Amino acid sequence: MNLTSLVPFCGRPDLARTDDDAFGFGSLQREIDRLFDDFIRGAGALPATGAGLVPRIDVAENDKEIEITAELPGLEHNDVEISVEHDVLVVSGEKRIETQSGNGKQGEESQHVDNKNHRVTERMYGAFYRAIQLPPGVDLSKIEAMMSKGVLKVRIPKLPHSQPKKIEIKERA
């Protein structure tokens, strides 16, 4: 029995076993690992359709509120919907491809219908959906959302902390 067969592959080339390469499984394993790494890093493993359109967010918190900031470049406030259901904040919407309409004005379509010969298309279009679990102790009735220059800010105030109340224990007569 080969002792190196008991050592798991950890992503380091010097620990990789080469006896699987004789059957072609080594290259398959490396390709699968690369796909998962790309997916985790968000480096384009998903196709350039709505499936890969995921807004980047920051979540900050202080004593009074939670602030969620989402980058939504190229979108206006009417392209985005925000809702809260079962303590989950949902940011959704659609980024449409800009096209020229017949009258020379900018229009918006959900499919590519222009006559341009595209050499490179890296921008992503389509529907997006982002769900964020909210912690207990927030005031859902006072959520505010503002959007400017493709940056969405959602402020969620926290409920005031209740002070612990000491309960007196009485002796039963």
NUZAPA-458945 format. One line per 4 residues: number of its first residue (from 1); their letters; for each residue x, y, z of C-alpha. Coordinates in steps of 0.02 Angstrom, whole numbers, plus 50000, padded with zeros to 5 digits. Example, Ala and Ser with C-alpha at 12.3 -4.5 7.8 and 13.67 -1.06 7.14 Angstrom:
<sites>
1	as	50615:49775:50390 | 50684:49947:50357
</sites>
This chain:
<sites>
1	mnlt	50000:50000:50000 | 50063:50172:49952 | 50074:50290:50103 | 50040:50443:49993
5	slvp	49870:50373:49949 | 49817:50407:50130 | 49867:50592:50121 | 49722:50699:50057
9	fcgr	49754:50818:49914 | 49757:50995:49987 | 49772:51098:49830 | 49962:51104:49835
13	pdla	50045:51039:49678 | 50184:50956:49777 | 50055:50847:49867 | 49959:50799:49710
17	rtdd	49961:50616:49664 | 50002:50576:49485 | 49945:50394:49476 | 49765:50452:49440
21	dafg	49828:50546:49286 | 49854:50379:49199 | 49664:50361:49192 | 49628:50545:49156
25	fgsl	49549:50579:49324 | 49685:50697:49383 | 49648:50825:49249 | 49461:50806:49280
29	qrei	49488:50837:49466 | 49594:50992:49430 | 49461:51060:49312 | 49323:51032:49442
33	drlf	49430:51116:49575 | 49459:51264:49460 | 49273:51282:49426 | 49232:51280:49611
37	ddfi	49370:51405:49649 | 49304:51521:49511 | 49127:51503:49576 | 49177:51541:49756
41	rgag	49279:51693:49702 | 49142:51750:49583 | 49269:51761:49442 | 49155:51720:49297
45	alpa	49118:51535:49318 | 48937:51581:49292 | 48876:51631:49119 | 48856:51815:49081
49	tgag	48668:51808:49097 | 48558:51850:49245 | 48621:51694:49336 | 48784:51780:49380
53	lvpr	48715:51952:49422 | 48736:51964:49611 | 48746:52136:49691 | 48896:52162:49804
57	idva	48846:52217:49979 | 48920:52287:50139 | 48833:52267:50306 | 48879:52386:50447
61	endk	48807:52397:50621 | 48812:52517:50767 | 48711:52537:50926 | 48564:52619:50837
65	eiei	48549:52537:50666 | 48605:52414:50535 | 48656:52487:50367 | 48660:52381:50210
69	tael	48745:52456:50058 | 48726:52372:49888 | 48814:52416:49726 | 48692:52416:49582
73	pgle	48785:52504:49440 | 48680:52563:49296 | 48515:52546:49390 | 48390:52676:49447
77	hndv	48281:52665:49602 | 48130:52608:49499 | 48231:52456:49436 | 48249:52388:49613
81	eisv	48124:52312:49735 | 48151:52291:49922 | 48041:52186:50035 | 48048:52104:50206
85	ehdv	47968:51937:50240 | 47998:51826:50393 | 48148:51933:50450 | 48231:51918:50280
89	lvvs	48271:52076:50181 | 48256:52043:49994 | 48335:52156:49863 | 48282:52109:49687
93	gekr	48264:52185:49515 | 48323:52175:49337 | 48464:52256:49239 | 48412:52272:49058
97	ietq	48520:52288:48904 | 48519:52464:48833 | 48475:52470:48649 | 48439:52603:48520
101	sgng	48257:52615:48470 | 48204:52663:48293 | 48178:52846:48340 | 48356:52870:48401
105	kqge	48314:52876:48588 | 48384:52759:48717 | 48266:52615:48753 | 48279:52464:48863
109	esqh	48255:52284:48809 | 48284:52121:48899 | 48363:52037:48745 | 48508:52087:48635
113	vdnk	48425:52157:48478 | 48552:52278:48404 | 48654:52262:48246 | 48824:52285:48330
117	nhrv	48961:52158:48310 | 49010:52135:48492 | 49192:52088:48518 | 49187:52081:48709
121	term	49037:52079:48823 | 49083:52076:49008 | 48938:52172:49084 | 48801:52063:49157
125	ygaf	48616:52086:49126 | 48460:52003:49190 | 48363:51978:49350 | 48448:51977:49518
129	yrai	48395:51926:49692 | 48486:51949:49857 | 48415:51890:50025 | 48490:51947:50191
133	qlpp	48438:51870:50356 | 48403:52008:50483 | 48449:51983:50665 | 48319:51991:50804
137	gvdl	48291:52160:50884 | 48266:52269:50729 | 48118:52383:50696 | 48049:52323:50529
141	skie	47917:52461:50526 | 48049:52599:50511 | 48161:52534:50371 | 48223:52670:50254
145	amms	48301:52646:50082 | 48390:52775:49973 | 48476:52756:49805 | 48598:52873:49721
149	kgvl	48720:52844:49577 | 48693:52656:49577 | 48722:52635:49764 | 48577:52575:49871
153	kvri	48580:52610:50059 | 48454:52524:50173 | 48447:52580:50355 | 48361:52466:50481
157	pklp	48343:52543:50654 | 48365:52434:50806 | 48233:52422:50940 | 48281:52502:51106
161	hsqp	48356:52377:51224 | 48240:52331:51363 | 48317:52340:51535 | 48309:52180:51636
165	kkie	48173:52187:51765 | 48198:52106:51932 | 48047:52007:51988 | 48018:51992:52172
169	iker	47981:51818:52237 | 47847:51815:52369 | 47828:51682:52500 | 47671:51582:52486
173	a	47561:51587:52640
</sites>
